[in-house]
Amino acid sequence: MMAVQLSDVAKTYRASHGSRRVFEHLDAVFQQGVSVGILGARSVGKSTLIKLIGGSTLPDHGKIRRYGSISPPVANTQAYHASLTGRENLHFVARVNGFDGDAAAQFVTRFAEMGEAIDQPLSSYTRERRSRFLFAASYALPFDIFIADEALYGGAGEFRERCAELVQQRRSHATLLFTTRSPQMLRRFADVGAVLHDGRLQMFERIGDAIRLFRALDTSAAPESDDGRDEEQDEEERLVDEPFGPLA
């Protein structure tokens, strides 16, 4: 069964200096229950693809069908508001998506070791606490489809490893779609590999085939022995430092 289907999707961004066509006639099918890692160089449209799949941006033309509930991008700050407490934010996001807010708050409090901070405004959180909250909250609700743009898990030390284990748990019961520049991330979390290049998405059942094509296309890619940690942390830091939603 399908989880997400893109049919003849086009997307152009317009700016004062002109316009940039990111996708034209893009077709893709993501199967239910399958974890797909999408490799791509910088500026090839990975973030745009995740936004299209998640629905936060619309295509110029074409259709995107989603079969099941879909999460906001992992660690995305725009789903939360700085003036609300962690608990209030979780209740709001849960209610919008038809889930149990109490269960979500209990999970995040326990998993991220929030303590009384769950009832304090997000604006008061330290950087580390903010990171823990964002990543735990991303996996607190039982979505059918989880999406991530580069940063799939995060935090520091022991929490970071527990967060990675949580991703593995969620992907065993849901569809996971994520972008990355790290081949090691594909080997660790993906069932199927894909390469985004020149507005096209090529899918591979064998992870190694996707990695070989990616390396041929992106000569700046990290060597195979690299675990992608530096780039993961760079992206995590960018996300954690982004402002919260429109009430911030």
QUINORRA-V620167 format. One record per residue. N is the residue number from 1. OMEGA is omega as a letter, one per 30 degrees, with the letter a starting at -180 (none if undefined). NEAR is the number of other ideal C-beta (glycine too) atoms within 12 Angstrom. Layout:
N&OMEGA&NEAR / N&OMEGA&NEAR
This chain:
1&a&15 / 2&l&21 / 3&l&32 / 4&l&37 / 5&l&25 / 6&a&34 / 7&l&20 / 8&a&18 / 9&l&34 / 10&l&26 / 11&l&30 / 12&l&22 / 13&a&21 / 14&l&12 / 15&a&8 / 16&a&6 / 17&l&7 / 18&a&9 / 19&l&13 / 20&l&17 / 21&a&20 / 22&l&30 / 23&l&36 / 24&a&20 / 25&l&20 / 26&l&34 / 27&l&24 / 28&l&34 / 29&l&25 / 30&a&41 / 31&a&23 / 32&l&24 / 33&a&24 / 34&l&29 / 35&a&37 / 36&l&44 / 37&a&43 / 38&l&46 / 39&l&47 / 40&l&39 / 41&l&26 / 42&l&20 / 43&l&17 / 44&l&27 / 45&a&34 / 46&a&37 / 47&l&33 / 48&l&35 / 49&l&42 / 50&l&39 / 51&l&28 / 52&a&39 / 53&a&45 / 54&l&32 / 55&a&21 / 56&l&23 / 57&a&23 / 58&l&18 / 59&l&30 / 60&l&23 / 61&a&17 / 62&a&22 / 63&l&19 / 64&a&35 / 65&l&24 / 66&a&25 / 67&a&19 / 68&l&26 / 69&a&25 / 70&a&33 / 71&l&40 / 72&l&37 / 73&a&39 / 74&l&46 / 75&l&42 / 76&a&33 / 77&a&34 / 78&l&24 / 79&a&34 / 80&a&39 / 81&a&24 / 82&a&25 / 83&l&19 / 84&l&27 / 85&l&28 / 86&a&42 / 87&a&31 / 88&l&24 / 89&a&42 / 90&l&39 / 91&a&29 / 92&a&27 / 93&l&35 / 94&a&30 / 95&l&17 / 96&a&18 / 97&l&24 / 98&a&15 / 99&a&24 / 100&a&18 / 101&l&27 / 102&l&18 / 103&l&18 / 104&a&37 / 105&l&33 / 106&a&21 / 107&a&31 / 108&l&40 / 109&a&28 / 110&a&18 / 111&a&29 / 112&l&37 / 113&a&21 / 114&a&34 / 115&a&16 / 116&a&13 / 117&l&26 / 118&a&36 / 119&l&21 / 120&a&24 / 121&l&24 / 122&a&39 / 123&a&23 / 124&a&19 / 125&l&30 / 126&a&16 / 127&a&19 / 128&l&23 / 129&l&31 / 130&l&36 / 131&l&37 / 132&a&41 / 133&a&49 / 134&a&45 / 135&l&40 / 136&a&40 / 137&a&45 / 138&a&44 / 139&a&39 / 140&a&42 / 141&a&36 / 142&l&22 / 143&l&34 / 144&a&29 / 145&l&41 / 146&l&47 / 147&a&46 / 148&l&48 / 149&l&38 / 150&a&36 / 151&a&44 / 152&l&47 / 153&a&44 / 154&a&41 / 155&a&37 / 156&l&22 / 157&a&13 / 158&l&14 / 159&a&25 / 160&l&26 / 161&l&16 / 162&l&24 / 163&l&37 / 164&l&27 / 165&l&20 / 166&l&35 / 167&l&36 / 168&l&23 / 169&a&20 / 170&a&36 / 171&l&34 / 172&a&17 / 173&a&20 / 174&l&29 / 175&l&36 / 176&l&47 / 177&a&48 / 178&l&51 / 179&a&46 / 180&l&49 / 181&a&38 / 182&l&39 / 183&a&34 / 184&l&28 / 185&l&38 / 186&a&40 / 187&a&24 / 188&a&27 / 189&a&39 / 190&l&39 / 191&a&29 / 192&l&34 / 193&l&37 / 194&l&40 / 195&l&39 / 196&a&41 / 197&l&27 / 198&l&21 / 199&a&24 / 200&l&25 / 201&l&39 / 202&a&27 / 203&a&29 / 204&l&24 / 205&l&16 / 206&a&17 / 207&a&31 / 208&l&19 / 209&l&21 / 210&a&35 / 211&l&32 / 212&l&21 / 213&l&29 / 214&a&37 / 215&l&25 / 216&a&16 / 217&a&22 / 218&a&26 / 219&l&10 / 220&a&14 / 221&a&28 / 222&l&25 / 223&a&14 / 224&a&18 / 225&a&11 / 226&a&19 / 227&l&20 / 228&a&34 / 229&a&26 / 230&a&15 / 231&l&28 / 232&a&38 / 233&l&23 / 234&a&19 / 235&l&35 / 236&l&36 / 237&l&23 / 238&a&21 / 239&a&36 / 240&a&32 / 241&l&17 / 242&l&24 / 243&l&19 / 244&a&28 / 245&a&22 / 246&l&12 / 247&a&19 / 248&none&18
